């Protein structure tokens, strides 16, 4: 297969005064989350109702098509993120408050309460720190490469 020479990053054109869309940041966040959750494209497609082809485009952050917000919502939800998480990443909007993301099991979400609240509080602190680090990594990866 020949490499495509006309592939370009998906960066939306925003009206004057608005933040442009950063599809490379979406790709970075999506790829990291899929790796952390150990979810492949087929599994995520089944969970989200989004085609594997669309997920592939989102993971690469390149192409000529723009994904619908509803697609980003479905993928965010399937990965245990708040519905608007990937939209915020796309628009480079920081979350209002740190959010702990829970990866839903394939069979659904359990409603069982934690047995040890102190242990869960520590888990939440660690997850918040990881979430902050992940956001910083996504922002770093979304920056344009320096020209040489």
C-alpha positions as CSV (number, residue, x, y, z in Angstrom):
1,X,0.0,0.0,0.0
2,X,1.4,3.4,-1.0
3,X,1.6,6.1,1.7
4,X,-0.9,8.9,1.1
5,X,0.7,12.2,0.2
6,X,-2.4,14.3,0.6
7,X,-3.1,13.5,4.2
8,X,-3.2,16.6,6.4
9,X,-4.1,17.1,10.0
10,X,-7.8,17.8,10.8
11,X,-7.7,21.4,12.1
12,X,-11.0,23.1,11.7
13,X,-11.4,26.7,10.5
14,X,-13.0,28.6,13.3
15,X,-14.6,32.1,12.8
16,X,-12.4,35.0,13.9
17,X,-12.0,35.2,17.7
18,X,-12.9,31.5,18.2
19,X,-10.5,28.7,19.0
20,X,-9.7,26.4,16.1
21,X,-10.5,22.7,16.3
22,X,-7.6,20.5,17.2
23,X,-8.1,17.0,15.9
24,X,-4.6,15.9,16.7
25,X,-5.4,16.5,20.4
26,X,-8.5,14.4,20.0
27,X,-6.4,11.6,18.4
28,X,-3.8,11.8,21.2
29,X,-6.4,11.6,23.9
30,X,-8.3,8.8,22.2
31,X,-5.2,6.7,21.6
32,X,-4.0,7.1,25.2
33,X,-7.4,6.3,26.6
34,X,-7.8,3.2,24.3
35,X,-4.4,1.9,25.4
36,X,-5.1,2.5,29.1
37,X,-8.5,0.8,28.8
38,X,-7.0,-1.9,26.6
39,X,-9.8,-1.5,24.1
40,X,-9.3,-2.1,20.4
41,X,-11.1,-0.4,17.5
42,X,-13.6,-3.2,17.0
43,X,-14.5,-3.2,20.7
44,X,-14.8,0.5,20.9
45,X,-16.9,0.5,17.7
46,X,-19.3,-2.0,19.3
47,X,-19.6,0.0,22.5
48,X,-20.0,3.4,20.9
49,X,-22.0,2.5,17.8
50,X,-19.4,4.3,15.7
51,X,-17.8,2.6,12.7
52,X,-14.2,1.3,12.8
53,X,-13.4,3.5,9.8
54,X,-14.5,6.6,11.7
55,X,-12.5,5.5,14.8
56,X,-9.5,5.0,12.6
57,X,-9.8,8.6,11.2
58,X,-10.3,10.0,14.7
59,X,-7.2,8.0,16.0
60,X,-5.0,9.4,13.2
61,X,-6.3,13.0,13.5
62,X,-5.9,13.4,9.8
63,X,-8.2,13.4,6.8
64,X,-10.6,15.8,5.1
65,X,-13.8,15.0,7.0
66,X,-15.0,16.4,10.3
67,X,-16.7,14.1,12.8
68,X,-20.1,15.1,14.2
69,X,-20.4,16.1,17.9
70,X,-22.7,13.1,18.4
71,X,-19.8,10.8,17.3
72,X,-17.5,12.4,19.8
73,X,-20.1,12.1,22.5
74,X,-20.7,8.4,21.7
75,X,-17.0,7.7,21.8
76,X,-16.5,9.7,25.0
77,X,-19.3,7.8,26.7
78,X,-18.1,4.4,25.6
79,X,-14.6,5.2,27.1
80,X,-16.1,6.2,30.4
81,X,-15.6,10.0,29.9
82,X,-18.2,12.7,30.4
83,X,-20.2,13.1,27.2
84,X,-18.5,16.4,26.2
85,X,-14.9,15.4,27.0
86,X,-13.6,14.9,23.4
87,X,-15.5,18.0,22.4
88,X,-13.6,19.9,25.1
89,X,-10.3,18.4,23.9
90,X,-11.1,19.3,20.3
91,X,-11.8,22.9,21.3
92,X,-8.9,23.0,23.8
93,X,-11.3,23.8,26.7
94,X,-10.0,22.8,30.1
95,X,-12.5,21.0,32.3
96,X,-14.1,23.2,34.9
97,X,-13.2,20.8,37.7
98,X,-10.9,17.8,37.6
99,X,-13.0,14.8,36.7
100,X,-12.4,11.2,37.6
101,X,-13.3,9.0,34.6
102,X,-14.5,5.4,35.2
103,X,-14.1,2.8,32.5
104,X,-17.4,1.0,32.2
105,X,-17.2,-2.7,32.0
106,X,-18.4,-4.4,28.8
107,X,-21.5,-5.7,30.5
108,X,-22.6,-2.3,32.0
109,X,-21.9,-0.2,35.1
110,X,-22.0,-1.7,38.5
111,X,-24.1,0.1,41.2
112,X,-22.3,-1.5,44.2
113,X,-20.9,1.0,46.8
114,X,-17.3,0.8,47.7
115,X,-16.6,-1.3,50.8
116,X,-13.7,1.0,52.1
117,X,-14.3,4.7,51.6
118,X,-10.8,5.6,52.7
119,X,-9.3,3.4,50.1
120,X,-11.6,4.8,47.4
121,X,-10.6,8.3,48.4
122,X,-7.0,7.5,47.8
123,X,-7.9,5.9,44.4
124,X,-9.8,9.1,43.5
125,X,-6.7,11.3,44.4
126,X,-4.5,9.1,42.2
127,X,-6.9,9.1,39.3
128,X,-7.3,12.9,39.5
129,X,-3.5,13.3,39.3
130,X,-3.4,10.9,36.3
131,X,-6.2,12.8,34.6
132,X,-4.3,16.0,35.0
133,X,-1.1,14.4,33.6
134,X,-3.0,13.0,30.7
135,X,-4.5,16.4,29.9
136,X,-1.0,17.9,30.0
137,X,0.3,15.2,27.7
138,X,-2.6,15.7,25.2
139,X,-1.9,19.5,25.2
140,X,1.8,18.9,24.6
141,X,1.1,16.4,21.8
142,X,-1.3,18.9,20.2
143,X,1.3,21.6,19.8
144,X,2.7,22.0,16.4
145,X,6.2,20.7,16.0
146,X,9.0,23.3,15.9
147,X,10.3,24.1,12.5
148,X,13.9,23.5,11.8
